[in-house]
Structure formats: structure tokens, C-alpha cells
Amino acid sequence: MANHTKIISEAYKKFNDTNTSVSANKEPHAVRTLKRYFLTKEQASKCGNASLKAGTIGHDVVEICLNKNLSVEEVIASKEIQDKIDSYISFDEADKMKFKFAIKFLKNTAENHLLNFKELPKQKWKTEIEFTTWLPKVNIFWKMFCDAIGEKSVVDIKYKLPTVKFAPLKTKQTKENPNRIGDWACSHPKLDSRVFTSDLMQMALYSHTTGLKPALSYASATDRILFTEDNCDELKQENLKRHLNELIAYEISWEKKLKAADGSLDELMWLNIPDFSDIRKKSFWWNGIPKEYMEDYLNFYVWHGYHKAFKAKGSWLRRNK
């Protein structure tokens, strides 16, 4: 897989793309178009939800513990982590409560991840290490930030956060319930016994790039699983090759859409029309996008006012300035 052209194609250049990533390929194409082309970089940075923010903070806690040999309690109490917690602004009450519960159980979840790390061969860890690579048939290079790199393993950290619901008590509560805050309650779903396909593609790329054995650390506040090639056939090298080819196929599909759009955001938008029912249901991918951004985005399609929307928003080229 080493012999391939290392030149960014015109399809990418016309949209000022400089690299691709696994995270971009995990996104539905409509979401990828919205966040990475329609919105400016500043606007895209304001899109988020409790799951994304709490997951990022959770990553930070585990990585600091690995780097500095500190306890979870010490790291969570640090100014760095507390400032990140205090900075989150929720977009509705459910999102606010999901974040509160995630932080409430942050210690338990982080400790479960660290227990997973102890199951791996002892090694010195480096975190958030940047790598780049080229893959065959993909005419742009890949950029990635690996959560944890050791002498033998490359590890990615996955958080499973509590689910929340509005559940006012009908009678006065007599015993303290750790899974309740006011009128809101949470539950802790059991972890899946299989690795998600998107995570397999991610680890295929990481292992291919680093030459290290892949490991996936899944954890919630009440459960944990460490997936390696020893307990997960999908993480064996012969199967990772297939998952890497699947990732390549996703990016080839995206490049073909860029090529068809020929540098036109207008055309790219029509090639990647969203599922409006998903937007109405506020499914995961559409959660946390500010209302005014969504209004501009939907105006392009449903109100036939896309010229007005683009004029108000400005050209997609602003995103790259």
C-alpha cells in the first residue's frame, strides 16, 4: 500500500481542503457539508453538545493521569479541568442535565478507563500525538491525533455517557439516589459487546500508520471493556486491512462528490441534501448546532432562498481565511 500518488487532487483544492480525517468520514455527508463547508471555521467551532464536550473532558482527564501519574480526583479538581467544565454552555435543558450527569460520574468513568489501560502490557504512554499518512486511491493525506501511544500499543478512548430523562417524583424521596438531580434521572446503559464499525476503521488507520497493535478502551460509570486482538477478531491485522479499505471507500465517495461539485458550494449542498426528519427529531448529528446556523442552512433547501442565505453568510471561502 506504499506506492501511491502524494498530490492533493483538484477536487479537494477547489474547496481549499488540505487533509482528511476519520472524524470527517464518520459524519453523514450532509453534516460534513454543513460543518466543514457551509459554516465558517468559527461557526463550526460553536457546534457541540453535552456528549461531545463531556467526552472531550473525559479524554483530557485520562490522558493527564497517564502523563503526570496523578489520581483522577487530583486531575478533575485542577483548574484546567474545572475551567473546561465551567465553560460549557448547553443549548437546552436536556443537554444541560446530560452534561451535569456526565460530570457527576466523570470520576467513575475515567477510573474504568485507567483500569483498562492496566490490562495492557506495561509501557510509557504519550497522548494526543499527531500523525499524517497517505493511503492508496485517496488523493489527499490523512491527519489524526492518537489518544495514547505506547511502545507496543495505540489506544483510543471511548466514553459511554449516562442517558437522561425528565422524571419528576410523584412522592417525596426518602433515600438519596445518585442517579437523580432534581426532576431529572439518569441510567447507565450496558456497553456493547462488539466494536462499532466506525471505530474499527479508525483503529485500522491508526495501526497502519503507527505500526502498533490497536486497543479500544470503552467505559461508562458502571462498566468497562478493553478490546484488543486477543479478544476481538476484528482487531486482528488481516481484518484491519478490510476495515482500512472500507475507510478508503468512504473517502473516495466523498472525493467524487467534490469533483462533481467542481468547487461550487451550491452544487455540493444539493449533492448532500439532509434527512429533514432527522433534523426534526434532533438526532445526534444535528444536536448542538445553533438555531441561526440551522435556519440559514435549511433556507437553502426549503425556502428556496439560498441566494439570500449565502449573501448573509458570505462565501464558503471565508471559512479558509
Phi and psi in degrees as GROMACS dihedral restraints (atoms count N, CA, C in turn):
[ dihedral_restraints ]
;  ai    aj    ak    al  type     phi  dphi    fc
    3     4     5     6     1   -85.4    20    10
    4     5     6     7     1   -24.5    20    10
    6     7     8     9     1   -90.2    20    10
    7     8     9    10     1    99.5    20    10
    9    10    11    12     1  -156.7    20    10
   10    11    12    13     1   155.7    20    10
   12    13    14    15     1   -66.9    20    10
   13    14    15    16     1   135.2    20    10
   15    16    17    18     1  -111.5    20    10
   16    17    18    19     1    56.0    20    10
   18    19    20    21     1  -130.5    20    10
   19    20    21    22     1   128.4    20    10
   21    22    23    24     1   -69.8    20    10
   22    23    24    25     1   128.5    20    10
   24    25    26    27     1   -73.7    20    10
   25    26    27    28     1   162.7    20    10
   27    28    29    30     1   -62.5    20    10
   28    29    30    31     1   -31.9    20    10
   30    31    32    33     1   -57.2    20    10
   31    32    33    34     1   -41.9    20    10
   33    34    35    36     1   -76.0    20    10
   34    35    36    37     1   -42.5    20    10
   36    37    38    39     1   -59.6    20    10
   37    38    39    40     1   -36.2    20    10
   39    40    41    42     1   -66.7    20    10
   40    41    42    43     1   -17.6    20    10
   42    43    44    45     1  -108.7    20    10
   43    44    45    46     1    14.2    20    10
   45    46    47    48     1    58.2    20    10
   46    47    48    49     1    27.6    20    10
   48    49    50    51     1   -77.3    20    10
   49    50    51    52     1   135.6    20    10
   51    52    53    54     1  -113.1    20    10
   52    53    54    55     1   -16.6    20    10
   54    55    56    57     1  -163.7    20    10
   55    56    57    58     1   167.4    20    10
   57    58    59    60     1  -123.0    20    10
   58    59    60    61     1   178.4    20    10
   60    61    62    63     1  -157.8    20    10
   61    62    63    64     1   166.1    20    10
   63    64    65    66     1   -65.9    20    10
   64    65    66    67     1   -42.0    20    10
   66    67    68    69     1   -59.8    20    10
   67    68    69    70     1   -38.4    20    10
   69    70    71    72     1   -63.6    20    10
   70    71    72    73     1   -36.8    20    10
   72    73    74    75     1   -79.8    20    10
   73    74    75    76     1   -13.8    20    10
   75    76    77    78     1   -78.4    20    10
   76    77    78    79     1   -22.2    20    10
   78    79    80    81     1   -79.0    20    10
   79    80    81    82     1   139.7    20    10
   81    82    83    84     1   -56.2    20    10
   82    83    84    85     1   148.0    20    10
   84    85    86    87     1   -59.2    20    10
   85    86    87    88     1   -33.6    20    10
   87    88    89    90     1   -65.2    20    10
   88    89    90    91     1   -40.5    20    10
   90    91    92    93     1   -69.0    20    10
   91    92    93    94     1   -40.3    20    10
   93    94    95    96     1   -60.8    20    10
   94    95    96    97     1   -41.2    20    10
   96    97    98    99     1   -64.2    20    10
   97    98    99   100     1   -45.2    20    10
   99   100   101   102     1   -62.9    20    10
  100   101   102   103     1   -54.2    20    10
  102   103   104   105     1   -77.0    20    10
  103   104   105   106     1   -28.8    20    10
  105   106   107   108     1  -108.5    20    10
  106   107   108   109     1    -5.3    20    10
  108   109   110   111     1  -135.1    20    10
  109   110   111   112     1   -47.8    20    10
  111   112   113   114     1   -70.4    20    10
  112   113   114   115     1   -45.7    20    10
  114   115   116   117     1   -84.4    20    10
  115   116   117   118     1   153.4    20    10
  117   118   119   120     1   -75.1    20    10
  118   119   120   121     1   166.5    20    10
  120   121   122   123     1   -59.9    20    10
  121   122   123   124     1   -39.7    20    10
  123   124   125   126     1   -63.9    20    10
  124   125   126   127     1   -43.6    20    10
  126   127   128   129     1   -65.2    20    10
  127   128   129   130     1   -43.4    20    10
  129   130   131   132     1   -61.5    20    10
  130   131   132   133     1   -32.3    20    10
  132   133   134   135     1   -67.8    20    10
  133   134   135   136     1   -16.9    20    10
  135   136   137   138     1   -92.6    20    10
  136   137   138   139     1    -0.7    20    10
  138   139   140   141     1   -91.0    20    10
  139   140   141   142     1   124.2    20    10
  141   142   143   144     1  -175.9    20    10
  142   143   144   145     1   171.9    20    10
  144   145   146   147     1  -147.4    20    10
  145   146   147   148     1   177.9    20    10
  147   148   149   150     1   -59.8    20    10
  148   149   150   151     1   -39.5    20    10
  150   151   152   153     1   -62.7    20    10
  151   152   153   154     1   -45.7    20    10
  153   154   155   156     1   -66.2    20    10
  154   155   156   157     1   -45.8    20    10
  156   157   158   159     1   -67.4    20    10
  157   158   159   160     1   -46.8    20    10
  159   160   161   162     1   -65.4    20    10
  160   161   162   163     1   -37.1    20    10
  162   163   164   165     1   -63.2    20    10
  163   164   165   166     1   -40.4    20    10
  165   166   167   168     1   -64.1    20    10
  166   167   168   169     1   -44.1    20    10
  168   169   170   171     1   -62.4    20    10
  169   170   171   172     1   -41.3    20    10
  171   172   173   174     1   -60.6    20    10
  172   173   174   175     1   -42.7    20    10
  174   175   176   177     1   -57.2    20    10
  175   176   177   178     1   -46.5    20    10
  177   178   179   180     1   -58.9    20    10
  178   179   180   181     1   -42.5    20    10
  180   181   182   183     1   -62.1    20    10
  181   182   183   184     1   -49.6    20    10
  183   184   185   186     1   -62.4    20    10
  184   185   186   187     1   -43.7    20    10
  186   187   188   189     1   -66.6    20    10
  187   188   189   190     1   -38.3    20    10
  189   190   191   192     1   -65.5    20    10
  190   191   192   193     1   -40.5    20    10
  192   193   194   195     1   -59.6    20    10
  193   194   195   196     1   -41.7    20    10
  195   196   197   198     1   -68.1    20    10
  196   197   198   199     1   -39.1    20    10
  198   199   200   201     1   -77.3    20    10
  199   200   201   202     1   -39.5    20    10
  201   202   203   204     1  -109.8    20    10
  202   203   204   205     1     1.8    20    10
  204   205   206   207     1    55.2    20    10
  205   206   207   208     1    43.0    20    10
  207   208   209   210     1  -103.9    20    10
  208   209   210   211     1   160.2    20    10
  210   211   212   213     1   -77.5    20    10
  211   212   213   214     1   160.2    20    10
  213   214   215   216     1   -60.2    20    10
  214   215   216   217     1   -41.4    20    10
  216   217   218   219     1   -60.5    20    10
  217   218   219   220     1   -42.5    20    10
  219   220   221   222     1   -63.2    20    10
  220   221   222   223     1   -41.7    20    10
  222   223   224   225     1   -69.6    20    10
  223   224   225   226     1   -45.0    20    10
  225   226   227   228     1   -61.8    20    10
  226   227   228   229     1   -36.2    20    10
  228   229   230   231     1   -76.3    20    10
  229   230   231   232     1   -11.0    20    10
  231   232   233   234     1   -67.1    20    10
  232   233   234   235     1   155.0    20    10
  234   235   236   237     1   -61.1    20    10
  235   236   237   238     1   -37.9    20    10
  237   238   239   240     1   -57.3    20    10
  238   239   240   241     1   -48.0    20    10
  240   241   242   243     1   -75.5    20    10
  241   242   243   244     1   -40.5    20    10
  243   244   245   246     1   -63.2    20    10
  244   245   246   247     1   -36.7    20    10
  246   247   248   249     1   -64.3    20    10
  247   248   249   250     1   -38.7    20    10
  249   250   251   252     1   -67.8    20    10
  250   251   252   253     1   -38.9    20    10
  252   253   254   255     1   -64.0    20    10
  253   254   255   256     1   -46.2    20    10
  255   256   257   258     1   -68.5    20    10
  256   257   258   259     1   -22.5    20    10
  258   259   260   261     1   -80.5    20    10
  259   260   261   262     1   -13.7    20    10
  261   262   263   264     1   -73.9    20    10
  262   263   264   265     1   131.7    20    10
  264   265   266   267     1  -115.6    20    10
  265   266   267   268     1   116.3    20    10
  267   268   269   270     1   -79.1    20    10
  268   269   270   271     1   158.6    20    10
  270   271   272   273     1  -100.9    20    10
  271   272   273   274     1   -12.6    20    10
  273   274   275   276     1  -159.9    20    10
  274   275   276   277     1   178.3    20    10
  276   277   278   279     1   -66.9    20    10
  277   278   279   280     1   -40.2    20    10
  279   280   281   282     1   -63.5    20    10
  280   281   282   283     1   -41.1    20    10
  282   283   284   285     1   -65.5    20    10
  283   284   285   286     1   -39.8    20    10
  285   286   287   288     1   -60.4    20    10
  286   287   288   289     1   -44.3    20    10
  288   289   290   291     1   -73.1    20    10
  289   290   291   292     1   -34.1    20    10
  291   292   293   294     1   -61.9    20    10
  292   293   294   295     1   -41.5    20    10
  294   295   296   297     1   -65.7    20    10
  295   296   297   298     1   -42.6    20    10
  297   298   299   300     1   -60.4    20    10
  298   299   300   301     1   -44.9    20    10
  300   301   302   303     1   -67.1    20    10
  301   302   303   304     1   -39.0    20    10
  303   304   305   306     1   -60.1    20    10
  304   305   306   307     1   -43.1    20    10
  306   307   308   309     1   -70.4    20    10
  307   308   309   310     1   -36.6    20    10
  309   310   311   312     1   -58.7    20    10
  310   311   312   313     1   -37.3    20    10
  312   313   314   315     1  -104.0    20    10
  313   314   315   316     1    15.8    20    10
  315   316   317   318     1   -59.7    20    10
  316   317   318   319     1   -43.3    20    10
  318   319   320   321     1   -59.3    20    10
  319   320   321   322     1   -48.3    20    10
  321   322   323   324     1   -61.6    20    10
  322   323   324   325     1   -42.8    20    10
  324   325   326   327     1   -68.5    20    10
  325   326   327   328     1   -44.3    20    10
  327   328   329   330     1   -61.7    20    10
  328   329   330   331     1   -41.2    20    10
  330   331   332   333     1   -64.2    20    10
  331   332   333   334     1   -35.0    20    10
  333   334   335   336     1   -65.6    20    10
  334   335   336   337     1   -38.2    20    10
  336   337   338   339     1   -63.2    20    10
  337   338   339   340     1   -42.9    20    10
  339   340   341   342     1   -64.9    20    10
  340   341   342   343     1   -32.9    20    10
  342   343   344   345     1   -65.0    20    10
  343   344   345   346     1   -37.3    20    10
  345   346   347   348     1   -61.7    20    10
  346   347   348   349     1   -43.1    20    10
  348   349   350   351     1   -61.0    20    10
  349   350   351   352     1   -33.4    20    10
  351   352   353   354     1   -67.9    20    10
  352   353   354   355     1   -17.6    20    10
  354   355   356   357     1   -79.2    20    10
  355   356   357   358     1   -15.4    20    10
  357   358   359   360     1   -85.0    20    10
  358   359   360   361     1   158.8    20    10
  360   361   362   363     1   -54.8    20    10
  361   362   363   364     1   142.3    20    10
  363   364   365   366     1   -62.6    20    10
  364   365   366   367     1   130.1    20    10
  366   367   368   369     1  -159.7    20    10
  367   368   369   370     1   160.0    20    10
  369   370   371   372     1   -86.0    20    10
  370   371   372   373     1   128.5    20    10
  372   373   374   375     1  -100.8    20    10
  373   374   375   376     1   139.6    20    10
  375   376   377   378     1  -119.0    20    10
  376   377   378   379     1   144.1    20    10
  378   379   380   381     1  -122.8    20    10
  379   380   381   382     1   154.1    20    10
  381   382   383   384     1    50.6    20    10
  382   383   384   385     1    52.7    20    10
  384   385   386   387     1   -91.2    20    10
  385   386   387   388     1   129.6    20    10
  387   388   389   390     1   -85.4    20    10
  388   389   390   391     1   136.0    20    10
  390   391   392   393     1  -133.5    20    10
  391   392   393   394     1   153.9    20    10
  393   394   395   396     1  -133.6    20    10
  394   395   396   397     1   152.3    20    10
  396   397   398   399     1  -159.4    20    10
  397   398   399   400     1   159.5    20    10
  399   400   401   402     1  -108.2    20    10
  400   401   402   403     1   144.4    20    10
  402   403   404   405     1  -123.8    20    10
  403   404   405   406     1   150.8    20    10
  405   406   407   408     1   -61.9    20    10
  406   407   408   409     1   145.3    20    10
  408   409   410   411     1    71.0    20    10
  409   410   411   412     1    -1.6    20    10
  411   412   413   414     1  -109.6    20    10
  412   413   414   415     1   120.5    20    10
  414   415   416   417     1   -95.6    20    10
  415   416   417   418     1    41.5    20    10
  417   418   419   420     1  -161.1    20    10
  418   419   420   421     1   152.4    20    10
  420   421   422   423     1   -87.9    20    10
  421   422   423   424     1   159.0    20    10
  423   424   425   426     1   -98.7    20    10
  424   425   426   427     1   138.0    20    10
  426   427   428   429     1  -119.1    20    10
  427   428   429   430     1   138.5    20    10
  429   430   431   432     1  -147.2    20    10
  430   431   432   433     1   154.2    20    10
  432   433   434   435     1  -123.5    20    10
  433   434   435   436     1   108.1    20    10
  435   436   437   438     1   -80.9    20    10
  436   437   438   439     1   133.0    20    10
  438   439   440   441     1   -58.5    20    10
  439   440   441   442     1   -50.8    20    10
  441   442   443   444     1  -145.0    20    10
  442   443   444   445     1   130.6    20    10
  444   445   446   447     1  -123.3    20    10
  445   446   447   448     1   126.4    20    10
  447   448   449   450     1  -117.1    20    10
  448   449   450   451     1  -170.6    20    10
  450   451   452   453     1   -72.2    20    10
  451   452   453   454     1   -23.0    20    10
  453   454   455   456     1  -120.6    20    10
  454   455   456   457     1   -24.7    20    10
  456   457   458   459     1  -129.5    20    10
  457   458   459   460     1   149.2    20    10
  459   460   461   462     1  -116.5    20    10
  460   461   462   463     1   125.9    20    10
  462   463   464   465     1  -121.3    20    10
  463   464   465   466     1   136.9    20    10
  465   466   467   468     1  -115.1    20    10
  466   467   468   469     1   141.7    20    10
  468   469   470   471     1  -105.9    20    10
  469   470   471   472     1   125.4    20    10
  471   472   473   474     1  -122.9    20    10
  472   473   474   475     1   126.2    20    10
  474   475   476   477     1   -98.9    20    10
  475   476   477   478     1   137.5    20    10
  477   478   479   480     1  -112.2    20    10
  478   479   480   481     1   106.5    20    10
  480   481   482   483     1   -88.7    20    10
  481   482   483   484     1   159.7    20    10
  483   484   485   486     1   -62.9    20    10
  484   485   486   487     1   148.6    20    10
  486   487   488   489     1   -90.9    20    10
  487   488   489   490     1   147.7    20    10
  489   490   491   492     1  -126.2    20    10
  490   491   492   493     1   155.3    20    10
  492   493   494   495     1  -152.3    20    10
  493   494   495   496     1   153.7    20    10
  495   496   497   498     1   -81.1    20    10
  496   497   498   499     1   114.9    20    10
  498   499   500   501     1  -144.0    20    10
  499   500   501   502     1    75.4    20    10
  501   502   503   504     1   -60.0    20    10
  502   503   504   505     1   141.5    20    10
  504   505   506   507     1   -74.0    20    10
  505   506   507   508     1   140.0    20    10
  507   508   509   510     1   -86.6    20    10
  508   509   510   511     1   -23.3    20    10
  510   511   512   513     1  -129.3    20    10
  511   512   513   514     1   162.1    20    10
  513   514   515   516     1   -65.6    20    10
  514   515   516   517     1   133.9    20    10
  516   517   518   519     1   -78.4    20    10
  517   518   519   520     1   127.1    20    10
  519   520   521   522     1  -100.5    20    10
  520   521   522   523     1   -23.4    20    10
  522   523   524   525     1  -118.0    20    10
  523   524   525   526     1   145.7    20    10
  525   526   527   528     1   -68.8    20    10
  526   527   528   529     1   132.9    20    10
  528   529   530   531     1  -117.2    20    10
  529   530   531   532     1   111.0    20    10
  531   532   533   534     1   -63.8    20    10
  532   533   534   535     1   -18.7    20    10
  534   535   536   537     1   -94.1    20    10
  535   536   537   538     1    21.6    20    10
  537   538   539   540     1  -135.2    20    10
  538   539   540   541     1   138.9    20    10
  540   541   542   543     1  -132.6    20    10
  541   542   543   544     1   107.0    20    10
  543   544   545   546     1    60.5    20    10
  544   545   546   547     1  -126.2    20    10
  546   547   548   549     1   -87.8    20    10
  547   548   549   550     1     6.0    20    10
  549   550   551   552     1  -111.1    20    10
  550   551   552   553     1   142.2    20    10
  552   553   554   555     1  -127.8    20    10
  553   554   555   556     1   156.1    20    10
  555   556   557   558     1  -130.0    20    10
  556   557   558   559     1   160.6    20    10
  558   559   560   561     1  -134.0    20    10
  559   560   561   562     1   161.3    20    10
  561   562   563   564     1  -117.2    20    10
  562   563   564   565     1    97.7    20    10
  564   565   566   567     1   -62.4    20    10
  565   566   567   568     1   145.9    20    10
  567   568   569   570     1   -69.8    20    10
  568   569   570   571     1   142.8    20    10
  570   571   572   573     1   -68.9    20    10
  571   572   573   574     1   147.2    20    10
  573   574   575   576     1   -65.9    20    10
  574   575   576   577     1   144.6    20    10
  576   577   578   579     1   -86.0    20    10
  577   578   579   580     1    -4.3    20    10
  579   580   581   582     1  -122.9    20    10
  580   581   582   583     1   154.4    20    10
  582   583   584   585     1   -80.7    20    10
  583   584   585   586     1   138.8    20    10
  585   586   587   588     1   -65.5    20    10
  586   587   588   589     1   144.4    20    10
  588   589   590   591     1   -59.1    20    10
  589   590   591   592     1   -41.1    20    10
  591   592   593   594     1   -61.1    20    10
  592   593   594   595     1   -34.8    20    10
  594   595   596   597     1   -72.5    20    10
  595   596   597   598     1   -33.4    20    10
  597   598   599   600     1   -65.8    20    10
  598   599   600   601     1   -40.5    20    10
  600   601   602   603     1   -64.6    20    10
  601   602   603   604     1   -39.2    20    10
  603   604   605   606     1   -62.2    20    10
  604   605   606   607     1   -47.3    20    10
  606   607   608   609     1   -70.7    20    10
  607   608   609   610     1   -28.4    20    10
  609   610   611   612     1   -63.0    20    10
  610   611   612   613     1   -42.7    20    10
  612   613   614   615     1   -67.3    20    10
  613   614   615   616     1   -44.2    20    10
  615   616   617   618     1   -63.1    20    10
  616   617   618   619     1   -44.6    20    10
  618   619   620   621     1   -67.7    20    10
  619   620   621   622     1   -41.2    20    10
  621   622   623   624     1   -60.2    20    10
  622   623   624   625     1   -41.3    20    10
  624   625   626   627     1   -75.4    20    10
  625   626   627   628     1   -40.7    20    10
  627   628   629   630     1   -92.7    20    10
  628   629   630   631     1   -23.1    20    10
  630   631   632   633     1    77.0    20    10
  631   632   633   634     1    12.5    20    10
  633   634   635   636     1  -102.9    20    10
  634   635   636   637     1   161.6    20    10
  636   637   638   639     1   -74.9    20    10
  637   638   639   640     1   134.6    20    10
  639   640   641   642     1   -83.2    20    10
  640   641   642   643     1   147.9    20    10
  642   643   644   645     1  -145.9    20    10
  643   644   645   646     1   139.7    20    10
  645   646   647   648     1  -118.2    20    10
  646   647   648   649     1   123.6    20    10
  648   649   650   651     1  -102.2    20    10
  649   650   651   652     1   109.8    20    10
  651   652   653   654     1  -103.0    20    10
  652   653   654   655     1   136.0    20    10
  654   655   656   657     1  -155.1    20    10
  655   656   657   658     1   146.7    20    10
  657   658   659   660     1  -125.8    20    10
  658   659   660   661     1  -171.5    20    10
  660   661   662   663     1   -71.1    20    10
  661   662   663   664     1   -20.8    20    10
  663   664   665   666     1  -123.6    20    10
  664   665   666   667     1    -0.8    20    10
  666   667   668   669     1  -150.4    20    10
  667   668   669   670     1   156.7    20    10
  669   670   671   672     1  -155.2    20    10
  670   671   672   673     1   148.6    20    10
  672   673   674   675     1  -145.1    20    10
  673   674   675   676     1   134.1    20    10
  675   676   677   678     1  -109.5    20    10
  676   677   678   679     1   117.3    20    10
  678   679   680   681     1   -97.7    20    10
  679   680   681   682     1   127.8    20    10
  681   682   683   684     1  -137.0    20    10
  682   683   684   685     1   178.2    20    10
  684   685   686   687     1   -65.4    20    10
  685   686   687   688     1   -15.9    20    10
  687   688   689   690     1   -76.6    20    10
  688   689   690   691     1   -28.1    20    10
  690   691   692   693     1  -122.8    20    10
  691   692   693   694     1     6.2    20    10
  693   694   695   696     1  -143.1    20    10
  694   695   696   697     1   104.8    20    10
  696   697   698   699     1   -59.1    20    10
  697   698   699   700     1   -29.9    20    10
  699   700   701   702     1   -64.2    20    10
  700   701   702   703     1   -19.9    20    10
  702   703   704   705     1   -94.3    20    10
  703   704   705   706     1     4.6    20    10
  705   706   707   708     1   -75.9    20    10
  706   707   708   709     1   150.8    20    10
  708   709   710   711     1   -56.7    20    10
  709   710   711   712     1   -39.4    20    10
  711   712   713   714     1   -65.3    20    10
  712   713   714   715     1   -30.1    20    10
  714   715   716   717     1   -85.6    20    10
  715   716   717   718     1   -30.1    20    10
  717   718   719   720     1   -62.4    20    10
  718   719   720   721     1   -31.6    20    10
  720   721   722   723     1   -60.9    20    10
  721   722   723   724     1   -39.8    20    10
  723   724   725   726     1   -65.6    20    10
  724   725   726   727     1   -42.0    20    10
  726   727   728   729     1   -67.6    20    10
  727   728   729   730     1   -32.9    20    10
  729   730   731   732     1   -66.9    20    10
  730   731   732   733     1   -39.4    20    10
  732   733   734   735     1   -65.8    20    10
  733   734   735   736     1   -32.8    20    10
  735   736   737   738     1   -66.1    20    10
  736   737   738   739     1   -41.3    20    10
  738   739   740   741     1   -63.3    20    10
  739   740   741   742     1   -43.0    20    10
  741   742   743   744     1   -59.5    20    10
  742   743   744   745     1   -41.8    20    10
  744   745   746   747     1   -60.7    20    10
  745   746   747   748     1   -40.8    20    10
  747   748   749   750     1   -60.6    20    10
  748   749   750   751     1   -43.3    20    10
  750   751   752   753     1   -72.5    20    10
  751   752   753   754     1   -34.9    20    10
  753   754   755   756     1   -60.9    20    10
  754   755   756   757     1   -42.7    20    10
  756   757   758   759     1   -58.9    20    10
  757   758   759   760     1   -41.5    20    10
  759   760   761   762     1   -66.8    20    10
  760   761   762   763     1   -42.5    20    10
  762   763   764   765     1   -61.6    20    10
  763   764   765   766     1   -36.9    20    10
  765   766   767   768     1   -62.9    20    10
  766   767   768   769     1   -35.2    20    10
  768   769   770   771     1   -70.0    20    10
  769   770   771   772     1   -39.5    20    10
  771   772   773   774     1   -63.0    20    10
  772   773   774   775     1   -40.9    20    10
  774   775   776   777     1   -63.5    20    10
  775   776   777   778     1   -42.0    20    10
  777   778   779   780     1   -65.6    20    10
  778   779   780   781     1   -35.9    20    10
  780   781   782   783     1   -72.6    20    10
  781   782   783   784     1   -26.4    20    10
  783   784   785   786     1    54.5    20    10
  784   785   786   787     1    44.3    20    10
  786   787   788   789     1    83.7    20    10
  787   788   789   790     1    -0.3    20    10
  789   790   791   792     1   -97.4    20    10
  790   791   792   793     1   117.3    20    10
  792   793   794   795     1   -62.9    20    10
  793   794   795   796     1   -37.8    20    10
  795   796   797   798     1   -52.3    20    10
  796   797   798   799     1   -52.3    20    10
  798   799   800   801     1   -65.8    20    10
  799   800   801   802     1   -40.0    20    10
  801   802   803   804     1   -62.6    20    10
  802   803   804   805     1   -38.4    20    10
  804   805   806   807     1   -62.0    20    10
  805   806   807   808     1   -44.5    20    10
  807   808   809   810     1   -70.8    20    10
  808   809   810   811     1   -27.9    20    10
  810   811   812   813     1   -74.2    20    10
  811   812   813   814     1   -15.0    20    10
  813   814   815   816     1  -133.1    20    10
  814   815   816   817     1    52.7    20    10
  816   817   818   819     1   -66.3    20    10
  817   818   819   820     1   138.5    20    10
  819   820   821   822     1   -79.3    20    10
  820   821   822   823     1   166.5    20    10
  822   823   824   825     1   -85.7    20    10
  823   824   825   826     1   105.2    20    10
  825   826   827   828     1   -63.3    20    10
  826   827   828   829     1   -28.7    20    10
  828   829   830   831     1   -66.1    20    10
  829   830   831   832     1   -35.8    20    10
  831   832   833   834     1   -64.0    20    10
  832   833   834   835     1   -38.3    20    10
  834   835   836   837     1   -66.2    20    10
  835   836   837   838     1   -43.5    20    10
  837   838   839   840     1   -63.9    20    10
  838   839   840   841     1   -36.3    20    10
  840   841   842   843     1   -78.4    20    10
  841   842   843   844     1    -6.3    20    10
  843   844   845   846     1    54.8    20    10
  844   845   846   847     1    48.2    20    10
  846   847   848   849     1   -64.8    20    10
  847   848   849   850     1   168.0    20    10
  849   850   851   852     1   -47.1    20    10
  850   851   852   853     1   -48.6    20    10
  852   853   854   855     1   -65.8    20    10
  853   854   855   856     1   -24.4    20    10
  855   856   857   858     1  -100.1    20    10
  856   857   858   859     1    -3.5    20    10
  858   859   860   861     1   -73.5    20    10
  859   860   861   862     1   138.3    20    10
  861   862   863   864     1    87.9    20    10
  862   863   864   865     1     4.1    20    10
  864   865   866   867     1   -88.1    20    10
  865   866   867   868     1   119.4    20    10
  867   868   869   870     1   -50.2    20    10
  868   869   870   871     1   142.9    20    10
  870   871   872   873     1   -54.8    20    10
  871   872   873   874     1   -42.6    20    10
  873   874   875   876     1   -66.1    20    10
  874   875   876   877     1   -31.8    20    10
  876   877   878   879     1   -69.3    20    10
  877   878   879   880     1   -42.7    20    10
  879   880   881   882     1   -65.2    20    10
  880   881   882   883     1   -36.1    20    10
  882   883   884   885     1   -63.4    20    10
  883   884   885   886     1   -45.5    20    10
  885   886   887   888     1   -61.0    20    10
  886   887   888   889     1   -43.8    20    10
  888   889   890   891     1   -62.7    20    10
  889   890   891   892     1   -48.2    20    10
  891   892   893   894     1   -71.0    20    10
  892   893   894   895     1   -29.2    20    10
  894   895   896   897     1   -58.5    20    10
  895   896   897   898     1   -33.5    20    10
  897   898   899   900     1   -57.1    20    10
  898   899   900   901     1   -39.8    20    10
  900   901   902   903     1   -93.0    20    10
  901   902   903   904     1   -56.3    20    10
  903   904   905   906     1   -89.4    20    10
  904   905   906   907     1   -21.9    20    10
  906   907   908   909     1  -106.7    20    10
  907   908   909   910     1     3.3    20    10
  909   910   911   912     1    53.6    20    10
  910   911   912   913     1    28.0    20    10
  912   913   914   915     1  -109.8    20    10
  913   914   915   916     1    35.0    20    10
  915   916   917   918     1   -67.5    20    10
  916   917   918   919     1   -29.8    20    10
  918   919   920   921     1   -64.1    20    10
  919   920   921   922     1   -41.0    20    10
  921   922   923   924     1   -66.3    20    10
  922   923   924   925     1   -42.0    20    10
  924   925   926   927     1   -62.8    20    10
  925   926   927   928     1   -44.5    20    10
  927   928   929   930     1   -66.2    20    10
  928   929   930   931     1   -37.5    20    10
  930   931   932   933     1   -64.3    20    10
  931   932   933   934     1   -39.2    20    10
  933   934   935   936     1   -70.2    20    10
  934   935   936   937     1   -37.6    20    10
  936   937   938   939     1   -83.5    20    10
  937   938   939   940     1   -33.8    20    10
  939   940   941   942     1    97.6    20    10
  940   941   942   943     1   165.7    20    10
  942   943   944   945     1   -65.2    20    10
  943   944   945   946     1   152.3    20    10
  945   946   947   948     1   -60.2    20    10
  946   947   948   949     1   -20.9    20    10
  948   949   950   951     1   -63.3    20    10
  949   950   951   952     1   -24.2    20    10
  951   952   953   954     1   -60.3    20    10
  952   953   954   955     1   -28.9    20    10
  954   955   956   957     1   -61.6    20    10
  955   956   957   958     1   -26.5    20    10
  957   958   959   960     1  -102.8    20    10
  958   959   960   961     1    10.2    20    10
